């Protein structure tokens, strides 16, 4: 079953290659979506793919990779669609 989640991540997640590692992990799980830094110091991302892979990605987001430190994440379920074809790091809105 396909699933899409919109995730907000807070902690030490900027300046520690969190976006690049998120992209690498998402691609390894066959997910599509995007990731970007937020003005408040957090990271925002959307993942879409098979439910078990989305769940694995959410678990990864709770810790990230060193030297990141994740304090908390929040996510909402969204309607799946055909608009996400790959996984991108977004640098500007």
GURO-114561 format. One record per atom (N, C-alpha, C): residue number from 0; x, y, z; atom name. Coordinates in nm, 2 decimals. Example, Ala and Ser with C-alpha at 12.3 -4.5 7.8 and 13.67 -1.06 7.14 Angstrom:
2
R   k   east  north     up  a
R   0   1.32  -0.57   0.78  N
R   0   1.23  -0.45   0.78 CA
R   0   1.32  -0.33   0.78  C
R   1   1.28  -0.22   0.71  N
R   1   1.37  -0.11   0.71 CA
R   1   1.29   0.00   0.79  C
***
This chain:
93
R   k   east  north     up  a
R   0   0.08  -0.12   0.00  N
R   0   0.00   0.00   0.00 CA
R   0   0.09   0.12   0.00  C
R   1   0.06   0.22  -0.09  N
R   1   0.13   0.34  -0.10 CA
R   1   0.09   0.44   0.01  C
R   2   0.18   0.52   0.06  N
R   2   0.16   0.61   0.17 CA
R   2   0.25   0.74   0.15  C
R   3   0.19   0.85   0.19  N
R   3   0.27   0.98   0.19 CA
R   3   0.26   1.04   0.32  C
R   4   0.38   1.09   0.38  N
R   4   0.38   1.17   0.50 CA
R   4   0.46   1.30   0.48  C
R   5   0.41   1.40   0.55  N
R   5   0.48   1.53   0.56 CA
R   5   0.54   1.54   0.69  C
R   6   0.67   1.56   0.70  N
R   6   0.74   1.55   0.83 CA
R   6   0.82   1.68   0.86  C
R   7   0.81   1.71   0.99  N
R   7   0.89   1.83   1.04 CA
R   7   0.98   1.77   1.15  C
R   8   1.11   1.81   1.14  N
R   8   1.21   1.76   1.23 CA
R   8   1.28   1.88   1.29  C
R   9   1.30   1.87   1.43  N
R   9   1.37   1.98   1.50 CA
R   9   1.49   1.92   1.58  C
R  10   1.59   2.00   1.60  N
R  10   1.71   1.96   1.67 CA
R  10   1.83   2.02   1.60  C
R  11   1.94   1.95   1.61  N
R  11   2.06   2.00   1.54 CA
R  11   2.06   1.93   1.40  C
R  12   1.98   1.98   1.31  N
R  12   1.96   1.92   1.18 CA
R  12   2.00   2.01   1.06  C
R  13   2.05   2.12   1.09  N
R  13   2.11   2.20   0.98 CA
R  13   2.26   2.22   1.00  C
R  14   2.33   2.22   0.89  N
R  14   2.47   2.23   0.89 CA
R  14   2.54   2.10   0.93  C
R  15   2.47   1.99   0.92  N
R  15   2.53   1.85   0.96 CA
R  15   2.50   1.75   0.85  C
R  16   2.47   1.80   0.73  N
R  16   2.44   1.71   0.62 CA
R  16   2.31   1.63   0.63  C
R  17   2.22   1.68   0.71  N
R  17   2.09   1.61   0.74 CA
R  17   2.01   1.59   0.61  C
R  18   2.01   1.69   0.53  N
R  18   1.93   1.68   0.40 CA
R  18   1.99   1.58   0.31  C
R  19   2.12   1.59   0.29  N
R  19   2.19   1.49   0.20 CA
R  19   2.17   1.35   0.25  C
R  20   2.19   1.33   0.38  N
R  20   2.17   1.19   0.43 CA
R  20   2.02   1.15   0.43  C
R  21   1.93   1.24   0.44  N
R  21   1.79   1.21   0.42 CA
R  21   1.76   1.16   0.28  C
R  22   1.82   1.23   0.18  N
R  22   1.80   1.20   0.04 CA
R  22   1.86   1.06   0.02  C
R  23   1.98   1.03   0.07  N
R  23   2.04   0.90   0.05 CA
R  23   1.96   0.79   0.10  C
R  24   1.91   0.81   0.23  N
R  24   1.83   0.71   0.29 CA
R  24   1.70   0.68   0.22  C
R  25   1.63   0.79   0.18  N
R  25   1.50   0.78   0.11 CA
R  25   1.52   0.71  -0.02  C
R  26   1.63   0.74  -0.10  N
R  26   1.65   0.67  -0.23 CA
R  26   1.68   0.53  -0.21  C
R  27   1.75   0.49  -0.10  N
R  27   1.78   0.35  -0.07 CA
R  27   1.66   0.27  -0.04  C
R  28   1.55   0.34   0.01  N
R  28   1.42   0.28   0.04 CA
R  28   1.32   0.29  -0.08  C
R  29   1.37   0.35  -0.19  N
R  29   1.28   0.36  -0.30 CA
R  29   1.17   0.46  -0.28  C
R  30   1.19   0.56  -0.20  N
R  30   1.09   0.66  -0.18 CA
R  30   1.11   0.78  -0.27  C
R  31   1.00   0.85  -0.30  N
R  31   1.00   0.98  -0.37 CA
R  31   0.97   1.09  -0.27  C
R  32   1.00   1.21  -0.31  N
R  32   0.96   1.33  -0.22 CA
R  32   1.07   1.43  -0.23  C
R  33   1.08   1.51  -0.12  N
R  33   1.18   1.62  -0.11 CA
R  33   1.21   1.65   0.03  C
R  34   1.32   1.72   0.05  N
R  34   1.36   1.77   0.19 CA
R  34   1.42   1.91   0.17  C
R  35   1.40   1.99   0.28  N
R  35   1.45   2.13   0.27 CA
R  35   1.47   2.18   0.42  C
R  36   1.56   2.27   0.43  N
R  36   1.58   2.34   0.56 CA
R  36   1.46   2.44   0.58  C
R  37   1.43   2.47   0.70  N
R  37   1.33   2.56   0.74 CA
R  37   1.39   2.68   0.80  C
R  38   1.33   2.80   0.79  N
R  38   1.39   2.92   0.85 CA
R  38   1.40   2.91   1.00  C
R  39   1.32   2.82   1.07  N
R  39   1.32   2.81   1.21 CA
R  39   1.43   2.72   1.26  C
R  40   1.52   2.67   1.17  N
R  40   1.63   2.58   1.21 CA
R  40   1.60   2.43   1.20  C
R  41   1.47   2.40   1.16  N
R  41   1.43   2.26   1.15 CA
R  41   1.45   2.22   1.00  C
R  42   1.40   2.10   0.98  N
R  42   1.40   2.04   0.84 CA
R  42   1.26   2.00   0.81  C
R  43   1.22   2.01   0.69  N
R  43   1.08   1.97   0.64 CA
R  43   1.10   1.87   0.53  C
R  44   1.02   1.77   0.53  N
R  44   1.04   1.67   0.42 CA
R  44   0.91   1.60   0.39  C
R  45   0.90   1.54   0.27  N
R  45   0.78   1.46   0.23 CA
R  45   0.83   1.33   0.18  C
R  46   0.78   1.22   0.22  N
R  46   0.81   1.09   0.17 CA
R  46   0.69   1.02   0.12  C
R  47   0.71   0.95   0.00  N
R  47   0.60   0.87  -0.05 CA
R  47   0.65   0.74  -0.11  C
R  48   0.59   0.63  -0.07  N
R  48   0.63   0.50  -0.12 CA
R  48   0.55   0.39  -0.05  C
R  49   0.60   0.27  -0.06  N
R  49   0.54   0.16   0.01 CA
R  49   0.54   0.19   0.16  C
R  50   0.43   0.15   0.23  N
R  50   0.40   0.19   0.37 CA
R  50   0.52   0.14   0.46  C
R  51   0.57   0.02   0.44  N
R  51   0.68  -0.03   0.53 CA
R  51   0.81   0.06   0.51  C
R  52   0.83   0.11   0.39  N
R  52   0.95   0.19   0.36 CA
R  52   0.93   0.33   0.42  C
R  53   0.81   0.38   0.41  N
R  53   0.78   0.51   0.48 CA
R  53   0.80   0.50   0.63  C
R  54   0.75   0.39   0.68  N
R  54   0.77   0.36   0.83 CA
R  54   0.92   0.36   0.87  C
R  55   1.00   0.29   0.78  N
R  55   1.14   0.28   0.81 CA
R  55   1.21   0.42   0.80  C
R  56   1.16   0.50   0.71  N
R  56   1.22   0.63   0.69 CA
R  56   1.18   0.72   0.81  C
R  57   1.06   0.71   0.86  N
R  57   1.02   0.78   0.98 CA
R  57   1.11   0.74   1.10  C
R  58   1.14   0.61   1.11  N
R  58   1.22   0.56   1.22 CA
R  58   1.36   0.62   1.21  C
R  59   1.41   0.63   1.08  N
R  59   1.54   0.69   1.06 CA
R  59   1.54   0.84   1.10  C
R  60   1.44   0.91   1.07  N
R  60   1.43   1.05   1.10 CA
R  60   1.43   1.08   1.25  C
R  61   1.40   0.98   1.33  N
R  61   1.40   1.00   1.47 CA
R  61   1.54   1.01   1.53  C
R  62   1.64   0.97   1.45  N
R  62   1.78   0.98   1.50 CA
R  62   1.87   1.04   1.40  C
R  63   1.85   1.02   1.27  N
R  63   1.94   1.07   1.17 CA
R  63   2.07   1.00   1.17  C
R  64   2.18   1.07   1.14  N
R  64   2.31   1.02   1.14 CA
R  64   2.40   1.12   1.22  C
R  65   2.51   1.07   1.28  N
R  65   2.60   1.17   1.35 CA
R  65   2.65   1.27   1.25  C
R  66   2.67   1.39   1.28  N
R  66   2.66   1.45   1.41 CA
R  66   2.52   1.52   1.44  C
R  67   2.42   1.48   1.36  N
R  67   2.28   1.54   1.39 CA
R  67   2.23   1.49   1.52  C
R  68   2.14   1.57   1.57  N
R  68   2.07   1.54   1.70 CA
R  68   1.92   1.58   1.68  C
R  69   1.84   1.48   1.68  N
R  69   1.70   1.50   1.66 CA
R  69   1.63   1.51   1.79  C
R  70   1.56   1.63   1.82  N
R  70   1.49   1.65   1.94 CA
R  70   1.35   1.60   1.93  C
R  71   1.29   1.62   1.81  N
R  71   1.15   1.57   1.80 CA
R  71   1.11   1.58   1.65  C
R  72   1.01   1.49   1.61  N
R  72   0.96   1.50   1.48 CA
R  72   0.80   1.50   1.50  C
R  73   0.74   1.56   1.40  N
R  73   0.59   1.56   1.39 CA
R  73   0.56   1.53   1.24  C
R  74   0.46   1.45   1.22  N
R  74   0.42   1.42   1.08 CA
R  74   0.27   1.41   1.06  C
R  75   0.23   1.44   0.94  N
R  75   0.09   1.42   0.91 CA
R  75   0.08   1.33   0.78  C
R  76  -0.03   1.26   0.77  N
R  76  -0.05   1.17   0.65 CA
R  76  -0.11   1.27   0.55  C
R  77  -0.07   1.24   0.42  N
R  77  -0.13   1.32   0.31 CA
R  77  -0.18   1.22   0.20  C
R  78  -0.26   1.27   0.12  N
R  78  -0.31   1.19   0.00 CA
R  78  -0.19   1.17  -0.09  C
R  79  -0.18   1.04  -0.14  N
R  79  -0.08   1.01  -0.24 CA
R  79  -0.12   1.07  -0.37  C
R  80  -0.02   1.09  -0.46  N
R  80  -0.04   1.14  -0.59 CA
R  80   0.07   1.10  -0.69  C
R  81   0.06   1.16  -0.80  N
R  81   0.15   1.13  -0.91 CA
R  81   0.26   1.24  -0.93  C
R  82   0.26   1.34  -0.84  N
R  82   0.35   1.46  -0.86 CA
R  82   0.49   1.44  -0.81  C
R  83   0.52   1.33  -0.73  N
R  83   0.65   1.31  -0.68 CA
R  83   0.71   1.19  -0.76  C
R  84   0.82   1.22  -0.84  N
R  84   0.88   1.12  -0.92 CA
R  84   1.01   1.07  -0.87  C
R  85   1.09   1.15  -0.80  N
R  85   1.22   1.12  -0.74 CA
R  85   1.23   1.18  -0.61  C
R  86   1.35   1.18  -0.55  N
R  86   1.37   1.25  -0.42 CA
R  86   1.47   1.36  -0.44  C
R  87   1.43   1.48  -0.40  N
R  87   1.51   1.60  -0.43 CA
R  87   1.54   1.67  -0.30  C
R  88   1.66   1.73  -0.29  N
R  88   1.69   1.83  -0.19 CA
R  88   1.65   1.96  -0.25  C
R  89   1.57   2.04  -0.18  N
R  89   1.52   2.17  -0.22 CA
R  89   1.60   2.27  -0.15  C
R  90   1.66   2.36  -0.23  N
R  90   1.74   2.46  -0.17 CA
R  90   1.67   2.60  -0.15  C
R  91   1.57   2.63  -0.24  N
R  91   1.50   2.75  -0.23 CA
R  91   1.35   2.72  -0.25  C
R  92   1.27   2.81  -0.19  N
R  92   1.12   2.80  -0.22 CA
R  92   1.09   2.87  -0.35  C
***
